[in-house]
Amino acid sequence: MEDKSTKRLIASAGAWFVGEYAAVMIERFTELESNKRYKSEFIEDIYNSLGRDRNLDGTSTRVNAVLRIIRSNKIVEALEYVIQSDRMRKDNPGAVRKAKETLNNIK
């Protein structure tokens, strides 16, 4: 990937997170951008369901990074990055599968 800014955002979110959550965040983008309470609840729901981040700030960083990717119209490139990643195909095939589905739905 040549776009260093998008690559940094993918790293901030985690490529697995981009693959897993891009579809729902695209679908709910307007509400996530315009309704702070909704966004906070969305972040809390992910945090509580994943249990992967040490604190809520980590999940918030992931969500905000994906929103920035969507806002900058780089979601196609980000999903393609996830799909083409050897590491993702090996370690997170479910995220790759979801990224493919999302990409097919938005193209």
C-alpha positions in Angstrom: 0.0 0.0 0.0 1.4 3.3 -1.0 -0.8 5.6 1.0 1.1 5.9 4.3 -1.7 7.8 6.0 -4.2 5.0 5.4 -1.7 2.3 6.3 -1.1 4.1 9.7 -4.9 4.2 10.3 -5.1 0.5 9.5 -2.3 -0.1 12.0 -4.1 2.0 14.6 -7.3 0.1 14.2 -5.7 -3.3 13.6 -6.2 -4.9 10.2 -8.4 -7.6 11.8 -10.7 -4.9 13.2 -11.0 -3.2 9.8 -12.0 -6.5 8.3 -14.4 -7.4 11.0 -16.1 -4.1 11.5 -15.9 -2.1 8.3 -19.3 -3.3 7.1 -21.3 -2.3 10.2 -19.4 1.0 10.4 -20.2 1.8 6.8 -23.8 1.0 7.4 -24.0 3.1 10.6 -21.5 5.8 9.4 -24.0 8.7 9.5 -25.2 8.0 12.9 -21.7 7.3 14.3 -20.5 10.6 12.9 -23.5 12.7 14.1 -24.6 11.2 17.3 -22.0 11.1 20.1 -24.1 9.1 22.5 -24.7 6.4 19.8 -21.0 6.3 19.0 -20.1 6.0 22.7 -22.6 3.1 23.1 -21.3 1.5 19.9 -17.7 1.6 21.2 -18.8 0.3 24.6 -20.6 -2.6 23.0 -17.6 -3.6 21.0 -15.3 -3.2 24.0 -17.5 -5.4 26.1 -18.0 -8.1 23.4 -14.4 -8.4 22.4 -12.5 -8.0 25.7 -9.4 -7.5 23.6 -8.4 -4.0 24.6 -7.0 -3.1 28.0 -9.5 -0.2 28.3 -12.2 1.7 26.4 -9.7 4.1 24.9 -8.2 1.3 22.8 -11.5 0.4 21.3 -12.2 4.1 20.7 -9.0 4.4 18.8 -9.9 1.5 16.6 -13.3 2.8 15.8 -12.1 6.3 15.2 -9.4 5.0 12.8 -11.9 3.1 10.8 -14.2 6.1 10.7 -11.3 8.3 9.4 -10.6 5.7 6.7 -14.3 5.7 5.6 -14.4 9.6 5.8 -11.3 9.8 3.5 -12.9 7.4 1.0 -10.1 4.9 1.5 -12.2 2.0 2.7 -11.8 0.1 -0.6 -8.0 0.3 -0.3 -8.1 -0.6 3.3 -10.2 -3.7 2.7 -8.0 -4.7 -0.2 -5.0 -4.4 2.1 -6.7 -6.7 4.6 -7.6 -9.3 1.9 -4.1 -9.3 0.4 -2.3 -9.6 3.8 -0.6 -13.0 4.2 -0.6 -12.5 7.9 -4.3 -11.8 8.0 -5.1 -14.8 5.8 -3.1 -17.0 8.2 -4.1 -15.5 11.6 -7.5 -14.1 10.9 -9.2 -15.8 8.0 -12.7 -14.7 9.3 -11.7 -11.1 9.1 -10.4 -11.6 5.6 -13.7 -13.4 4.6 -15.7 -10.5 6.1 -13.5 -7.9 4.3 -14.2 -9.7 1.0 -17.9 -9.7 1.6 -17.8 -6.0 2.5 -15.8 -5.1 -0.5 -18.2 -7.0 -2.8 -21.1 -5.2 -1.3 -19.7 -1.7 -1.7 -18.1 -2.0 -5.2 
